[in-house]
Amino acid sequence: MKQNYVIVRGDRSGVFFGELEKENGQEVLLKNVRKIWRWDGACAIEQLAVDGVLESKKINCQFTVIVDSIIVKDVIQLIPCTDKSIESLKSVHVWKQ
């Protein structure tokens, strides 16, 4: 079964990258998910979903640790990721204190 990775933008909750488990209106359940605080090497989340980030710009990205699952209740944008994007975004180092 192919992984169903997406980029989700919440109205107030932020931007997330993970596997779409369930969708119900403005609420989604994601698994194996990271919050994307900051990125470099893509102009917008649409480009993140298509291309990922440039290899040379990954050092400037801030992606959280991976959590098993999360429910985002304020979804305003949900974009399927390409295989290229999935590979790129999965390889961004973990940002933590």
Buried (B, 14 or more C-beta within 10 A) or exposed (E): EEEBBBBBBBEEBBBBBBBBBEBEEEEBBBBBBBBBEEBEBBEEBEBBBBBBBBEEBBEEBBBBEEBEEBEBEBBEBBBEBBEEBBEBBBEBEEBEE
